[in-house]
Amino acid sequence: MIKEKNPNFKGLWVKYSDYEIVKVNNEFYIKPTKKAEYSSYDVFDYEKEILVDFLYIGREVNNYEFGNSDIQCDLMSTEEKYQNLVLDFVKKYGLLGDLTYPLVNSDIVNSGEVFVEQNHKMIKYDVNEYVKPFFADNKDIQNIDFAKGVNEEISEYIYNDNPNGQPYTQIDRNKDYDLVFSREYSEKIARILLYAKLMYSVFSSAEQSLWTENEDKKAIYQMHARDFASNNVTASLFFDNNDNGKIYLDWNFNSLKQAIELIFAFNESNDRKEVKICKHCGKPFIAKNLNAEYDTASCRNVANVYKNRAKNRK
């Protein structure tokens, strides 16, 4: 175990007790099941596990036999193996919150318009154009005019009847999160696979920049890793009066996606990083000591054999 005195971090997210895969127009989505119940959790209680599990999905996408075609993730999303990889992750930690991740403005339903930041540019969407793809499986919601603001139809089909109150109030978020935490909210599997692939690619480049002794390769790895930029994150102090007023830095994530980026950035910038990539097989793993370079003894042994063969050829 790597021991280090960490800051008191706190960051809440919502997940449901069960999820399912649905098919709409030959595309596959994940959404909560009809009887699923929500709960909130602190992502920092599982930060290493979240990062490793998500990067593992990215590694599997990266190794896909079809190559790097633009349609790669769409093809993979039709295969049971990759559907289950994403479904297992979502059942543990919830959906990514792709709807709120790029938002610049808030209260998008009442405002009737959406502003998002994409590739360092501000883009405006009609609220119907932006919101409805996240509810592709529900025909009633597809017929709602979100530009009219919150109304009885939205309350009935999206906000649902949660006996414990709306999920967004449990983690101190605004009304936009009623959309993300709705039982009818869904996310496209292909988009999750694509994002996991991107994160693994940055992770691999950052780690390999530390391994290589070739300065030209190091520069290329570093250039690729610099493409990573976490979305805007806000934080505030939280005082836990149930624990003698202990002070936490409360990260107000706009999505699980944003939380993953922040956890990744903390890990990569830490000299005592706990999430590493195996030098032999490329699998992400939680290191038990600072010097760990391989996820298993088997990978270490195989790597040593290759090293010895290389020495003998010289």
N, C-alpha and C positions, 0 to 999 in steps of 0.2 A: 504494500500500500504506500502510495506517495503522500506524505504528510505535509500540509502547508496550511497556514492560517489564512483562510479566505475571507473576503468581506461578507457581510450579512446581506445577501441578495434575496429578493423576492420578486416573483413574476407569475401572475395567475393566468390560467387558460381554462377553457371549458371543453369537456368531451362528453360523449354519450356512452351509455352502457353497451350499445351494440350498433353495428353498421352493416350495410348490405351493398351489393353491387347491382346497379340497374343499367339497362341498355336503352338508349334513346337515339334513333336514327343512326344506327351502326357505330355509336360511340358509347363508351363505358364510363359510368360515374359512380362515386361512392357517396352515400348519404346515411343518416341515422335510420334505424328501423322504426316502424310506426309506434311501437310500445317502449322504445328506448327512453331511459331517463338520464338527465344530465347531472354532472357534478363538476366542481372546479378543483384544480390542483395547482401546485407550485412547480413550474417547469424546472426550477433549480434543484428540486429534490431528485430529478432524473436527468440532469443536464448531460452527463456523459453517455447515458444509455440512449437518449434522444439523438444525440449527434452521431454515435456509432451506428444505430439502426438506420438512420436516414442516409448516411454516407454509404452504408452497405447496399442500399437500393441503387444509389448512383453507380457503385462499382459494377453491379450486375447489369445495369443499363449500358455502361461503358463497354462491357465485354460481349454485348449482343452480336451475334454472328452476321447480322444484316449490314453492319457498318454504320457510318455516320450520316446516312441519308436524312433529309428533312422529314420523311414520313416514318422514321425509325420508331419513335415513341408511340405514334398512332398504331403501328403494327403490333408493338409489344403489348399495348393495352388490351388487345384482343386475346392474349394468351394467358392461360390460367396461372402459370408460374408468376408472372409479373403482377397480375391482378391480386394474387394472394400476398405478395410482398408488400404492396401498398395497403391492402386491407388490414394486414397484421399490424402495420405501423399505426394506422388510423385508429384501430381498436385500442391500442395502448395509449395514444397521445392526443387523438382528435384530428379533425381536418385542419388544413394549413391556414385557413382564413384568407384565401386568395382575393376575396371581394374587398376586404378592408385594407389589404397590404399596400396598394399603391395610392390610396386616397389622399388627396390634399385638402379637400373640404369635408365637412361633416353634415349630418342630418340630410343625407342625400335624397331621401324620399320626399321630405317636405320642401326641399329647395328645388326639386325637379331637374337638377343637372348635376353632373359628376365631373370633377377635375382630378386627373391622375397625372403622375410624373412617370414618363417612360423615356429611357435613353436621354435623360437630362432635358427633356422637353415637356411642356405642359400641354396636355391633350384634354379636350372637352368632349364628354359623351352625353347623349340623352339618357335620362335615368332608366327608361325602359330597355334601351339598347344594352346598357351596362348590367343591370340587375337580373334580367330574365334568364340569361344563360346559366345562372347558378341555381335555377329552379326548373331545369329542363324536363324533369320527370312529372311535373304537376301541370295538367292542362288548365285547371282553374286559375292558377297563378299566371300562366301565360296570357290569360284574357284580362288580367288586371291592368289598369292604366295607372302606373306609379306616379305619373306626372301630376295627378290630382291630389297627391299627398296621402297621409295616413287616413284610411277609411275602414269601413266595416269589413270589406273583402280582405284587406291586408291583415286586419286583426284576426279574422277567422282562419285564413289559409296559411299565414306565415307565422304570426305570433303565437298561435296555438293556445292551449289551456294548461299551462304549467302550474300545478298546485303549489309549488314552492316559489312562485314569482318568476319573472323573466330572468333568464341566465345572465344578461348583461349587467343587471343590478348586483349580482353576486361578486363580480370582479371589478366593479367601479368603472364601467365603460359607457359610452353614449348609445343612443338609440340605433345607430347603424349596426350594432352588434346583435340586435334582435334578428337581423337578416342572417348573419353568419351562424348564429346559434339556434336557428329554427330547425325543427325536425325535417323540414322540406328542403333545406339547403343542401346542395351537392357540389362536388368538385370533380372535374374531369381527370380520370386516371392518367391519361397521356400527358397532361400538364404537370402532374406531380412527378411523373417519371422524368420529364425533361428538366425540371428544376433540380431533382436529385442528381441527375447526370452533371449539370452545371456545377453544383456544389462539390461533387466528388472531383471533378476536373480541377477546380481551384485548389482543393485540399491536396491532391496529388502533386500539382505543380509547386505548391508552397513547400511540401515536404521534400520533394526531389531537389529543390534548389539548395537545400541544406546538405544533401548527400553528395552531389556531384562535385568533382574537383576540376571539371572543365569550365573555365570562366565564361566561355561563349554560351554553353548550355545553361549555366546558372543564370545568365542575363535573360535568356529566353523564358526559363521557368518563372523568374521573378516578374517579367513583363506580363505573362499570362495571369499570374496570381494577383497582380495589381488591378486587374479588371474587376475584382471583387469589391463591392461597396455596399455596406449595410444600409438599408432604408432608414429614414429618420426615426430616431428612438427618443422617447422622453422618459424621464425618471423623476421620482420624488421621494422624500423621506417618509417612512412608515414606522409608527411607534406601536409596538405590540404590548398593550397594557395587560395582556394575560401572561406576559413573561417579563414582569418588572420594567416595563417600558422600553424593552430592547429595541434598538434602532436598526431598521433595514433600509436598503436602497431598493425602492419598489419600481421595477421596470414596467412601464405602462405599454406593453406590447400591443401593436395594432393587429397582430396575427401570430400564429405559431411559426409561420415562415420567418418573420422578423426575429422571433426568439432564437430560432436555429442559427440565423446569421450572427446574432450577438454572441451566442455560446461558441460558435465556430471562431469568431474573432478573438474572444478571450483565450481560447485554447491555443491558437496559432501564435499569439503574442506572448505566451507564457513560457518562460525558460523551463518550467517544471510541468510541461504539458502531459496530460494523461490520456488523451485520445491520439493515437498514432496510426501510421499506415505500415503494414507489413512489407519489409523490403523484398520479400520473395513473391508473395501472391497478390499483394496490393490490397488486402482486406483491412478495413479499419478495425482497431481493437482498443480496449482500455488497458493501458500499460500498468503493470504491477510494480515496476520500478523505473527509474529515470533512464536507465541504459537499455531498456527493452527495444529490440529492433524487429522482432518477429512475433506473430500472433500465437504460434505453436512451436513446440520442440521439433516437430516434423519439418516445418518450413525452415527453421534454423539449420537443421541437419542437411537438408537438400541444398541450401545456400552455401554451406561450408564445403560440400562436395564440389559444387561448381567452382568455388574459389580455388580449391586445391587443384582441380583439373586445369584451370587457367594458369596457375603457377607452374605446373609441370610442363605446359606447352612452351613456356618461355626459355 
